[in-house]
Amino acid sequence: MADTGRQNVPLSVIVLLAMIFSLFPGYIYLYKRPTSAGPVIRLEKPSFIMNTNYFNRNNTGVKHESVSSSDLLVTRKNGTKAKIAELFPEMDIYLRMTSGKPFYYYYRALLTRSMKYFWPGNVTMVVVLDNESANDHQLGKKISNEYPFPRISFMEPIDPEIYNGRGHQRMQRDFFYPEKVVTRPYVGFVDTDTVFVTRVTRNLLFEDDKPVVIGIYGEALHEWWANSSKVTATIFKSPEPFKCMSYFPVIIKVRHIIELRNYLEKMYDMPFDELFKTFAKSNIAQFNIICKYIWDFHRNEYNFYLHLRPSDKYGRWSGDRNGGGRHDLQYYRQVLTQKQTVPKPRASIHYPYQNDFHLNTTLQRVLRSGICYSGGFDICPEKCSKFKPDGLHKDLFVFEWSDWTWDTRCLTEQIEHYKQIKAQSNSELREIIRKGCHEIDYIDFRPIIVEQVLQ
């Protein structure tokens, strides 16, 4: 037999290597069990390779290994250890989904994939499923052991008449009861088809410890949203200020949602679920209702930025076609401050709601542009040649066919945002960007068949 050049490895070396790998399984984050109560943080596996093995862990069941923020350590390349500070210790990310199509596919392909590149550190997320569904329980066991290792909560079934037998409206109703599943003062609502488009900084979501709210006013997007504005106005007996399904995460103080329910129950002298059943027969938008309440009663506890959806490309709006349930043009001229009209960069987009959302083309572009603007121009310039470092990162200023880039202040706000990212950069973040530059070319976009996943 011809000599292949291969040499036998001594058995002692193999045994030694096996011992080393058993002692150091490849986790950067080291932890111990908490000895005292504290904010719960999820642990993130360090690999950023986009393949099936990345998502899977050998653990089973829905019990979680958790740690307090004071116990979580990160090991740097030089061997030193440092504590990780949570960027949003006051907020739980809330995701309502089921095992039905296409939620798990979107969860994997869009939400959690983009979070790996752009969400800072660990994610404190609760995924809310249907308690009566066996498939939901299976899905809960599975995703509790996948990045971002969320806490799983199950909502009890309610009378289908409350949500008119429509699953989407059951989800909307559950958003009005966040205190059943979250443990922190603020809840940050996201959808499975949320795609983060830039490195998330503290200032994107909170300013001076007050949540950022980005609303859209002006010309109504289409008839559905026009009708929903009328429903909001009917519920409150006063005009709706803006469309609030206009950014993610939608961050609200939990106490304010409880107050909202109590306010409407007192106004109508009926339980909230009965009220919901009445109005959910029409086009109802839960975020518009919630934001209407905080705009009217807690405006100074949030940072509002209102995105004008104009009638033409020059940013002009005559006041027409506002949906019929919103304020007139004069109201906004009188009420809005200069700061509230500044184009605030968004952290994410609502992915399917754009002209082209083909996974093999647009998603790659969205992720790559975010990686490039978040540091890729310096780290991997050869992968960013299709984008201009001094050009506008448009994904920061669009949401569901509503485009803010007509406002010339967008570029100034973008520059400030990426200055903050550059100032906060460190070796770990640069490594994420470096890997992301190259992995985008090899993402597997094949559909995930939920029935096969749950077998």
C-alpha positions in Angstrom: 0.0 0.0 0.0 1.3 3.4 -0.9 2.5 5.7 1.9 -0.2 8.4 2.5 1.9 10.4 4.8 -0.3 9.8 7.8 1.2 9.1 11.2 -0.4 7.3 14.2 -1.2 9.5 17.1 -0.1 8.0 20.5 -2.9 6.7 22.6 -1.7 8.8 25.6 -2.1 12.0 23.5 -5.7 11.1 22.6 -6.6 10.4 26.2 -5.1 13.7 27.2 -7.0 15.6 24.6 -10.2 13.9 25.6 -9.7 15.0 29.2 -9.0 18.6 28.2 -12.2 18.8 26.1 -14.3 17.3 28.9 -13.0 19.9 31.3 -13.5 22.9 28.9 -16.6 22.2 26.7 -16.2 25.5 24.8 -18.3 27.9 26.8 -17.0 31.4 27.3 -19.6 32.2 29.9 -18.8 30.5 33.3 -21.4 30.5 36.0 -22.5 29.1 39.3 -25.9 28.6 40.8 -27.3 31.8 42.4 -27.1 32.1 46.2 -29.5 35.0 46.4 -32.3 36.4 44.4 -31.5 38.6 41.5 -32.3 39.3 37.9 -32.3 36.1 35.8 -29.9 36.1 32.8 -29.7 33.5 30.1 -26.4 32.0 29.0 -25.3 32.3 25.4 -23.1 29.8 23.7 -20.1 31.5 22.2 -20.2 29.9 18.7 -21.9 32.0 16.0 -21.9 29.3 13.3 -25.3 29.2 11.7 -26.1 25.5 11.6 -28.5 23.2 13.4 -26.0 22.2 16.0 -25.7 25.8 17.1 -29.3 25.8 18.4 -29.3 22.4 20.0 -28.2 21.4 23.5 -28.4 18.0 25.1 -30.6 19.2 28.0 -34.2 18.2 28.1 -37.3 19.6 29.8 -38.3 23.2 30.5 -36.4 23.7 33.8 -33.8 26.3 33.4 -30.3 26.7 34.8 -30.2 30.4 35.7 -27.8 32.7 37.5 -28.0 36.1 39.1 -26.3 39.0 37.3 -23.7 39.2 40.1 -22.6 35.6 39.4 -22.2 35.8 35.6 -18.6 35.9 34.4 -17.0 36.3 31.0 -13.5 34.9 30.2 -11.4 37.2 28.0 -8.7 35.9 25.6 -6.0 36.9 28.1 -7.6 34.6 30.7 -8.9 37.3 32.9 -12.5 37.2 34.1 -15.0 40.1 34.3 -18.6 40.4 35.4 -21.1 41.2 32.6 -23.5 44.1 33.2 -26.9 43.7 31.7 -27.7 46.5 29.3 -31.5 46.3 30.1 -31.8 44.9 33.6 -35.3 46.5 34.0 -36.9 44.8 31.0 -38.1 41.3 29.9 -38.5 40.6 26.2 -41.9 39.2 25.6 -42.7 36.9 22.6 -46.1 35.4 22.1 -46.1 32.5 19.6 -47.5 29.0 19.0 -46.3 25.8 17.4 -48.4 26.7 14.3 -46.8 27.7 11.0 -44.8 29.8 10.4 -43.9 31.0 13.9 -41.1 28.7 14.8 -39.5 29.2 11.4 -39.6 32.9 11.7 -38.3 32.6 15.3 -35.2 30.7 14.1 -34.7 32.3 10.7 -35.4 35.9 11.6 -35.6 36.9 15.3 -33.0 34.8 17.0 -30.6 34.8 14.1 -30.5 38.6 14.0 -30.3 38.8 17.8 -27.1 36.8 17.8 -25.4 39.5 15.8 -26.9 42.6 17.2 -28.3 42.1 20.7 -25.7 43.0 23.3 -24.8 40.1 25.7 -27.5 37.9 27.1 -31.2 38.1 26.4 -33.8 37.9 29.1 -36.7 36.7 27.2 -40.0 34.9 28.0 -41.7 32.9 25.3 -45.5 32.6 25.8 -47.2 29.5 24.4 -50.7 27.9 24.6 -51.0 25.6 27.6 -53.7 23.4 26.0 -51.5 22.5 23.0 -49.3 19.4 23.2 -47.2 20.7 20.3 -46.7 23.9 22.2 -45.3 22.0 25.2 -43.0 20.1 22.9 -41.9 23.3 21.3 -41.3 24.9 24.7 -39.0 22.1 25.7 -37.1 22.5 22.5 -36.6 26.2 22.4 -35.8 26.5 26.1 -32.5 24.8 25.2 -31.8 26.9 22.1 -30.3 30.4 22.0 -31.4 32.7 23.6 -32.5 30.1 26.1 -35.8 31.8 27.0 -38.0 31.2 30.0 -41.1 29.4 28.8 -44.6 30.3 30.1 -48.0 28.9 29.1 -51.2 30.8 28.9 -54.3 29.1 30.0 -57.1 28.8 27.4 -59.9 31.3 27.7 -63.4 31.4 26.3 -63.0 31.6 22.4 -65.8 34.2 22.3 -63.5 36.7 24.0 -61.2 36.7 20.9 -63.9 35.7 18.4 -62.3 32.4 17.8 -59.3 34.0 16.1 -55.8 33.0 17.2 -54.3 36.4 16.3 -56.8 38.2 18.5 -56.1 35.8 21.4 -52.5 36.8 21.1 -53.5 40.5 21.2 -55.7 40.0 24.3 -52.8 38.3 26.1 -50.6 41.4 25.5 -52.8 43.2 28.0 -51.8 40.8 30.8 -48.0 41.0 30.8 -47.8 40.7 34.6 -48.8 37.1 34.3 -45.4 36.1 32.7 -42.9 38.9 33.2 -41.0 39.7 36.4 -39.4 43.1 35.6 -40.8 46.6 35.6 -40.8 46.9 31.8 -42.0 44.6 29.0 -40.5 44.7 25.5 -42.8 43.2 23.0 -41.4 41.6 19.8 -42.8 39.3 17.1 -41.2 36.2 15.6 -40.7 38.1 12.4 -38.7 40.9 14.0 -35.3 41.3 12.5 -32.7 43.4 14.3 -30.7 45.5 11.8 -28.0 47.2 13.9 -26.0 46.7 17.1 -28.5 47.6 19.9 -27.3 50.2 22.2 -28.8 51.4 25.5 -29.7 54.8 23.8 -31.8 53.1 21.1 -34.3 51.7 23.6 -34.0 53.9 26.6 -33.0 57.6 27.1 -32.4 58.9 30.6 -33.9 55.5 31.8 -37.2 56.2 30.0 -38.3 53.9 27.2 -38.2 55.2 23.6 -41.5 55.1 21.7 -41.6 55.6 18.0 -45.0 56.3 16.5 -46.2 57.0 13.0 -48.7 59.6 12.1 -49.8 61.3 8.9 -51.3 59.4 5.9 -52.7 56.0 7.0 -50.8 53.1 5.6 -54.0 51.4 4.2 -57.6 50.8 5.0 -57.0 48.2 7.8 -54.9 50.7 9.8 -57.4 53.5 9.0 -60.2 51.4 10.4 -58.2 50.4 13.5 -57.6 54.1 14.3 -61.3 54.6 14.4 -61.6 51.6 16.8 -59.0 53.1 19.2 -60.8 56.5 19.0 -64.1 54.8 19.8 -62.7 52.9 22.8 -61.2 56.1 24.4 -63.8 58.5 23.0 -61.0 60.7 21.7 -58.6 60.5 18.7 -55.8 58.1 18.4 -52.4 60.0 18.4 -50.4 57.6 16.2 -49.8 54.1 14.9 -47.7 52.2 17.5 -47.1 49.0 15.6 -44.1 50.9 14.2 -41.0 49.7 16.0 -39.7 46.7 18.0 -39.3 46.1 20.8 -42.4 48.0 22.0 -41.3 48.8 25.6 -44.0 49.6 28.1 -44.1 49.8 31.9 -46.0 46.8 33.1 -47.8 48.9 35.7 -49.2 51.2 33.0 -50.8 48.3 31.1 -52.5 47.2 34.4 -53.7 50.8 34.9 -55.0 50.8 31.3 -57.2 47.8 32.0 -58.5 49.3 35.2 -59.2 52.6 33.4 -61.3 51.0 30.7 -63.1 48.8 33.1 -64.1 51.8 35.1 -65.1 53.8 31.9 -67.3 51.0 30.6 -68.3 49.3 33.9 -67.5 45.9 32.6 -64.6 43.4 32.9 -61.8 44.0 30.4 -62.2 40.7 28.6 -65.9 41.6 28.0 -64.8 44.9 26.6 -62.1 43.3 24.4 -64.7 40.8 23.0 -66.9 43.7 22.0 -64.2 45.7 20.2 -62.2 42.8 18.8 -65.0 42.2 16.3 -63.5 45.1 14.4 -59.9 45.9 13.4 -58.2 46.3 16.7 -54.5 47.2 17.2 -53.3 46.4 20.7 -50.2 48.5 20.6 -52.2 51.6 19.4 -54.5 51.2 22.4 -51.6 50.8 24.8 -49.7 53.8 23.4 -52.8 55.9 23.3 -53.1 55.4 27.1 -49.4 56.2 27.9 -49.5 59.3 25.5 -52.6 60.7 27.3 -51.6 59.8 30.9 -47.9 59.1 31.2 -46.3 61.2 28.5 -43.5 62.4 30.6 -42.4 58.9 31.5 -41.4 58.0 27.9 -39.4 59.5 25.1 -41.7 59.9 22.2 -40.5 60.2 18.6 -43.2 60.6 15.9 -42.4 59.6 12.4 -44.5 61.5 9.8 -45.8 59.4 7.0 -46.2 62.1 4.4 -48.2 62.4 1.2 -45.2 62.9 -1.0 -41.5 62.3 -1.1 -40.7 65.8 0.3 -42.2 65.1 3.7 -45.3 67.1 3.1 -48.7 66.1 4.6 -51.9 68.1 4.0 -53.7 66.4 6.8 -55.8 64.3 4.5 -56.2 60.5 4.6 -55.2 60.3 8.3 -57.5 57.3 8.9 -60.4 59.1 10.3 -59.6 58.2 13.9 -56.5 60.3 14.5 -55.9 64.0 15.3 -55.8 66.6 12.5 -52.7 68.3 11.3 -53.1 71.3 13.5 -53.0 69.1 16.6 -49.5 67.9 15.8 -48.3 71.4 14.9 -49.3 72.6 18.3 -48.3 69.6 20.5 -45.1 68.1 19.1 -41.8 69.4 20.3 -38.8 69.8 17.9 -37.1 66.8 19.6 -40.2 64.6 19.1 -40.0 65.0 15.3 -36.3 64.0 15.1 -35.9 60.7 13.1 -34.9 58.2 15.8 -33.0 55.2 14.5 -34.9 52.0 14.9 -33.3 48.8 16.2 -35.3 46.5 13.9 -37.7 46.0 11.1 -40.9 44.0 10.7 -39.4 41.8 8.1 -42.2 40.4 5.9 -43.8 43.8 5.6 -41.8 45.3 2.9 -41.7 45.1 -0.9 -39.2 42.3 -1.1 -38.6 39.9 1.7 -37.1 36.9 -0.1 -35.0 35.0 2.4 -32.2 34.2 0.0 -31.7 37.9 -1.1 -33.1 40.6 1.1 -32.4 39.0 4.5 -28.7 38.5 3.6 -28.6 42.2 2.6 -30.3 43.4 5.8 -28.0 41.4 8.0 -24.9 42.2 6.1 -25.6 45.9 6.0 -26.1 45.9 9.7 -22.9 44.0 10.3 -21.0 46.4 8.0 -22.3 49.6 9.6 -21.8 48.1 13.1 -18.1 47.7 12.5 -17.6 45.6 9.4 -16.3 48.4 7.3 -13.1 48.3 9.4 -13.0 44.6 10.3 -13.9 43.0 7.0 -14.0 45.7 4.3 -13.9 43.1 1.5 -17.4 41.9 2.6 -18.8 45.4 2.7 -18.0 46.7 -0.7 -21.7 47.0 -1.7 -22.3 49.5 1.0 -20.9 53.0 1.5 -19.5 53.9 5.0 -20.8 57.5 4.6 -24.1 56.4 3.0 -27.4 56.2 4.7 -28.3 52.9 6.5 -31.9 53.0 5.3 -33.0 50.1 7.5 -32.7 52.3 10.6 -35.5 54.5 9.3 -38.1 52.3 7.7 -40.9 50.1 9.1 -43.8 48.4 7.3 -43.6 50.5 4.1 -43.3 53.7 6.1 -40.1 55.5 5.1 -38.5 58.3 7.2 -35.5 58.9 4.9 -37.2 61.9 3.3 -36.0 63.7 6.5 -32.5 65.1 6.0 -31.7 64.7 9.7 -31.6 60.9 9.3 -27.9 60.9 8.4 -27.0 63.0 11.4 -28.8 60.7 13.8 -27.2 57.6 12.1 -23.7 59.1 12.6 -24.4 59.6 16.3 -25.7 56.1 16.7 -22.7 54.5 15.1 -20.3 56.8 17.1 -21.8 55.2 20.2 -21.3 51.7 18.8 -17.7 52.4 18.0 -17.0 53.9 21.4 -18.5 50.8 23.1 -16.6 48.3 20.8 -14.4 45.7 22.5 -12.7 42.5 21.4 -15.8 40.3 22.0 -18.0 42.6 19.8 -15.4 42.8 17.1 -15.2 39.0 17.0 -19.0 38.8 16.6 -18.8 41.2 13.6 -15.8 39.4 12.1 -17.6 36.0 12.2 -20.8 37.6 11.0 -19.1 39.0 7.9 -18.2 35.6 6.7 -21.1 33.5 8.0 -23.8 35.5 6.1 -22.7 33.8 2.9 -23.4 30.3 4.3 -26.7 30.7 6.1 -29.1 27.9 5.4 -32.5 29.4 4.5 -34.3 26.2 3.9 -37.8 26.1 5.6 -38.0 24.5 9.0 -40.8 21.9 9.1 -42.3 22.2 12.6 -43.7 18.7 12.5 -40.3 17.2 11.9 -38.7 19.4 14.5 -41.1 18.2 17.2 -40.7 14.5 16.4 
